[in-house]
Amino acid sequence: MTPGCSKRKCKNHAIIHQKYSGLHFCEYHFVEDVERKVKKEMRKQLMVERGDKIAVALSGGKDSSALLYMLKKIFHNRNDLEFFAIAADEGINGFRSLTIKNAEKVANELEVKLFIFSFEKEFGFTLDEIASKGFEQAPCTFCGVLRRKILDRKAKELGATKVVTGHNMDDEVQTILINYIRGDIERLGRLRGRREEFVPRIKPLRAVPEKEVALYALAAGIPIITTHCPYASLSFRFTVKKMLNEFEMKHPGTKYSLLRGYERLSEFLPTAQPTKKLLRCETCGEASASRICKACEIVERMN
């Protein structure tokens, strides 16, 4: 028998059992719970301010599509805010063309202007061409650097005051654990810090588990596709993701514990609020931690 919703006086059947909370939610109260978490996160981080022009990183996947839908729903009566979307076409044959098409569909339905920029046009090569070189690093390492470069550069050019990304709780916890494993204390600190040299980035979904984002998208009727990047399984992140999912299955609440533990720890990290000024990349002139930024290093290697 299907269990009922845990909300008081609600007689609807549940569509999800949150093992970490012990609660069952019907569709209505599940959507309400996800949006509550997103609103709480945005208030906590002071993510959206009056007059913001917000660039949403829209890949066409479930996370970014659900996020754009949610932002438009939550701020539908805020005439002082402006939203537009940016998509990066990495040049992954048989994959990215499908997600870009879905991004266009979502943007059209939500009446949000979408700007598409490609690796090939911006850097002179595709991710498939990077992968074909047989570098020691996984293609995801290069992809992340170049996507961030496009997102920050184009957001600035288009006048954005904030950049919103669809990183969910799983993504956030994976990043935290990766940096723990590598002993990279500086990067752990930077996860919570904001650099004045870059357009501020915000992650409204960071307290929502990946599976719940997917279910929210289905419940809201948001167009989603189930295709996965062919390079994802080659990354260190993929190994960490499998490990965390196994822990969560056996010990519900593990991911939330890691996230909350990091939040408490981050208050004591010396680099949590960066004060050191960045250099300027000698090639592109943009802010960089070293003489040549990571994106320009990749371009040099490819050339």
N, C-alpha and C positions, 0 to 999 in steps of 0.2 A: 504493500500500500504506500502511495506517495505521501511523505510527511507534509504537514501543514507549515505555513509561515510562522516564524518565531515572534513576529511583531504582535503586540497585544491587540486583541479584537479582530485581527486579520484572519479570515477564513479561507484564503486562497491556498492552492497547492504550491509547494516550494519548487523552484527550478535549480537551486544550488544549496549545497551544504558547505559552509565555511568551516573546515575542520579546525583551523587555528582559533576561531572564535566560538565554535560549537553551535552557531546559529544556522537556521534554515531561512531562506528568503524566497518569497514569491517574486515574479518579474518586476512588479511595481516597486517593492521595497528593496530589491536588489539594485535597480537603477538608482534609486534614492540614496542607497548606501555608497555606491561608487561616486556619485556626484558630491556627496557629503565629504568624502575623503579628499576629493580634488579641491573643493572650496576651502577646506581646512588647511591643506598644503599651501594654497595660494595666499591665504591670509597670513599663515605662519612666516612665509618667506617674503611677504610684501611684493608678490610677483607682478601684480597689475596695478598701475597708477593712472590717475586722471590724465587724459590726453595721449595715452600710449598709442604708438603705431606698431603693431605686433606682427612679426614675421613668423609663420608657422612652418616648420620643416615637415613637408608632406611627401612621404615616400609612396603612398598608395597602399601601404600595409595596414593591418588592423589598428595598430597603436596610434599612428599619426592621424588616420582617418577618424577614429573614435574621438581623439582629442579635439580635432577641428570642429566636429559636430558638437561636442560638449561645450567648447568655448563659445560657439555661436548661440547655443541654448542658454548658457548661464548669463552671458552679457548681451542678450538680445535687445535690452532696453537702454544700453549705454551708447548714446550717440557720440560721446566724446572719444570712443575707441575705434580704431581702424585695424582690420585684419587683412592680411594677404598671405599667400603661400609660396614657398620656394621648394622646388624639387631638383635633385641632383641625378642626372643620368650617367651612371658610372660606365656604361657600355658593357653590360653583362648579357651576352647573347641568350635568348630564350627566357630571360627572367625580367630584366628591367623594363622592357617594352610593355609587358603585361601590367606591371605595377604603375608605370607612368600613365597608362591608359586609365587605370582605376583612379589614380590621383586626379586626373582631368574630370572624370565622372563625378567624384566626390565634391571637387571644387565648384563645378557647375551647379550641382544640386544645392549647395550651400551658398551659392552666389558670392564666391570668394575668388579674387583674381589670382591666377597661378602663373608663376614664372619658372621656366624650366632651363637649367644650365647643364651642359654636358662636360665630362672630363675631356673628351676629344677636342672640343672647342676651346676650353679654358687652359688645358695643359698640353694638348697635342697628341694624346694617346688615350686608350680605353683601359679599363681594369682587366679585360681579357688579354690585352697586349702585355700588361704588367705581369699577369700570371704566367704567360708563355715564356717569360725570361728565366723562370726557374730560380728566383731568389730564395735565399734561406728562410726569410720571413714569409708568413702566410699572406695571401692577397689582402685579407681583412686589415692588416697593419697599415698598408698603403692606403686602402680605401678610406679608413677612418680619418686619416690626416687630410686627405684631399677633399673629402666631403665637408669637413669642418672648415677648411679654407674657403671653399665655395660659399658655404652658408654665411660665414662671418663677412666675407668681402661683399657679397651681393646684398646682404641685409643692410650693411652700411650704405652702399650705393643707392639703395631704394628708400633710405631714410628711416629704417626701423629703430625704435627705441628699445625693443625687447625681441629676443628670439626664443620661441617656444619649441621644445623638442618632445617627442613622444616616448621618452625613456620611462618604462614602467618599473615597478619595484624589483622585478627579477633582474633587469638590466643594471639597476643601481647596486644591488647586492652583489652581482657578479663582478662589477668594477671594484667594489670595496674589497672583496675577497682576493681578486687578482693582485691588487696592490699590497694586501697583507702578505700573500704568498711571496711576492717579489721583494718585500721589505722596503717598498717605495713610500716612505713617510711623507716626502714632499708632495707627491701626487695625491695621497690621502688628504692632505691639508687643502690642496687646491680644489677638491671636489665641492667644498662649501664656500670657497672664497670667490670674489668677483674682481676681475681686472678691469680697470678703467680704460685700458687700451682696446678692449673688445666690447661689442654690443652685449649687454647682460643676457645670459641664458637662463631660462626657467624650465622646470620639469614638473608640471602639475600632476603627472601620473605616477610620481615616484613612490607613493604609498599604496598603489593599486597593483595587485599581482597580475602577471601576464594573462593567466587563464580568465581572470575576471574582466580584463579589458576586452578579450575576445568575445566573452559572453555578452558584455554590454553592447558591443557592436552588433551582434546578432539580434539582441532584444530591441535595439533602436532601429533596426532595418538598414544599417549602414552597409554599403557595398564593400565586401572584403574578398580577397583572394587567398588561397591556401598555398600558393607557390612559395618555395623557400630558395634563398640564395645558394647556388651550387658550391660556393666557396666557404660558407659558414662552418661546415664540419671540419675544416682544416685548421681552425683557429684554437688558441689556448682557451679563449672564452667559452668555446663549445664544450671543452672538457670540464671546465668549472661549472657550466650550466647543468650538465648531466649529473655532476656530483651533488650540486645543491638541490636538484629535483629529487634525487634519491633520499637525501636527508629530510626534505620537506615531507615526502611520502611516509617515511618511517617516524618522523618527529615533527608533526604539524606545528607551525609557528617559528620554525628555524629561520626563515627568511626575514620575518618581522623582527626577531631577536637580533639578527645581525645588523639590520638597518638601525634599530634603536640604540644598539650598543655603539655603533659607529657615531651616531649623533651625539651621544654623551662623551665619547672619546675625542671627537673633533674639537670640543671646547678647549682641550689642552694641547692641541697640535700647534707648534710655533708658526707654521706657515698657513694656518687657516685663513688669516686675513693678510694677504700678500702686500708688502709695502715696497719691495724692491722694484725699481723701474725696469721694464724690459728694454732690450736693444731694438734696433731697426734692422730688418733683414737687408743685407747688401745687394740682394738680387731684386726683390719685389718692393722693398721699402716698408713693409708692414711689420707690426710688432712681433718680436721673436725672442726666445730665451737664449739663443746663440747667434753667432755672426750670420749664419744662413739658416732660414727657417726650415722646418721639416718638409714642407711641401716643395720648396725649391730644391732641397736635397734630392727628393724623389725625381723631380724633373731632370736634374743633372745626371742622375744614375741612368734614367731612361734614354737620355741623349748621348 
